[in-house]
């Protein structure tokens, strides 16, 4: 009997079932619109050893320390780690140089201020990367938006809207490019067919290496 709890089922126009164990060790199933629950349960049962192994791997990782937002804590930006330094006046609320300087004036809401800054940086850089890759492919999105998604790094809407989690800004640029290319190619191929992956590979021949980094380190690009 199937004993693994399915946290969420995401239905779309995809043609196959995909099982995803998220960074918080929960199971998400992505399936075609017409897939029955019985079919999904059978797939989960067939893959139960793999699912348990992935959940065990994630659970065995050392848990992230809850951020206290004090001097000396380290935060990621584009894959690099920066030490937090709370100062009287950095010239603005948040300034990044060799350290991540934050004005003590925002201390009552420092977590929200940092996330707002991350979102602003994510929109700027991800938009730049989207523009670069849409120039290569010739397919331009209707809009680019930054979301608060925790387990889905990017998505492509049916009307050509692209959405990206702000948490991506903590990942290395080559990993951001992977997610950007994935969604940009969806503007042309709205599935995960061989044509889709061939197109991704033609743009990023090492996409599998980048994807491996994201799967192995996605628990790091978050603010607990």
C-alpha positions, 0 to 999 in steps of 0.5 A, spaced: 500 500 500 502 507 498 504 510 504 507 516 502 503 522 502 502 526 496 503 534 498 500 537 492 498 535 485 499 540 479 496 538 473 498 541 466 498 540 459 504 536 460 504 529 457 508 525 462 507 524 470 513 527 474 515 526 481 518 532 485 521 531 492 521 538 494 527 542 499 522 541 505 522 533 503 514 533 501 512 530 494 509 534 489 506 530 483 506 534 476 501 530 471 497 531 465 490 534 466 486 527 464 491 523 469 486 519 474 488 519 481 489 511 481 494 512 475 498 517 480 498 512 486 500 507 481 506 511 479 508 513 486 508 506 488 512 504 483 517 509 485 516 509 492 524 506 494 526 512 490 522 517 493 524 514 500 531 515 499 530 522 496 526 524 502 531 521 507 537 525 503 533 531 504 531 530 511 539 528 513 541 534 511 543 539 517 537 544 518 538 551 516 539 555 522 533 560 523 536 567 521 537 572 526 539 578 522 545 580 526 552 582 524 556 577 521 551 572 519 552 570 511 547 571 506 547 569 498 547 573 492 548 570 485 551 564 489 556 568 493 556 569 500 556 576 503 557 577 511 551 582 514 553 588 516 548 593 520 551 600 519 548 607 521 547 610 514 550 606 508 547 611 503 540 607 502 537 602 506 541 596 503 548 596 499 552 590 497 559 591 496 564 586 499 559 586 505 551 586 505 550 593 509 543 594 511 541 601 515 539 600 522 533 604 521 530 598 518 531 593 523 524 593 526 522 590 519 529 587 516 527 581 514 521 584 510 526 589 507 531 584 505 526 580 501 524 586 498 531 588 496 532 581 493 525 581 489 528 588 486 534 585 484 531 578 482 526 582 477 532 586 474 537 581 473 532 575 471 529 580 466 536 582 463 537 574 462 530 573 459 532 579 454 538 575 452 535 569 451 529 571 448 533 575 443 537 568 441 530 564 441 526 569 437 520 568 442 519 574 447 514 573 453 508 578 454 511 579 461 516 577 466 514 577 474 517 575 480 513 570 485 514 568 492 514 561 490 518 556 494 518 550 490 517 552 483 523 556 481 519 558 474 513 557 470 510 559 463 503 561 463 499 559 457 498 567 455 506 567 454 507 570 461 513 568 465 514 567 473 520 566 477 521 565 484 525 571 487 529 566 491 533 564 485 537 571 486 541 567 491 543 562 486 549 562 481 548 566 475 549 559 471 543 556 475 538 562 474 540 562 466 538 554 467 531 556 469 530 562 465 532 558 458 527 553 461 521 557 461 523 561 455 523 555 451 516 553 454 514 559 450 515 555 443 514 548 446 509 548 452 511 541 454 517 537 456 518 533 449 524 531 446 524 537 442 523 541 448 529 538 451 533 538 445 532 546 444 534 547 451 541 543 450 542 547 444 542 553 448 545 550 454 549 544 453 551 543 460 544 544 462 544 537 466 550 540 470 546 546 472 540 542 474 544 538 478 546 544 482 539 546 483 536 539 485 542 538 490 542 545 493 535 548 493 535 548 500 540 553 501 537 559 497 531 560 502 531 565 508 528 560 513 
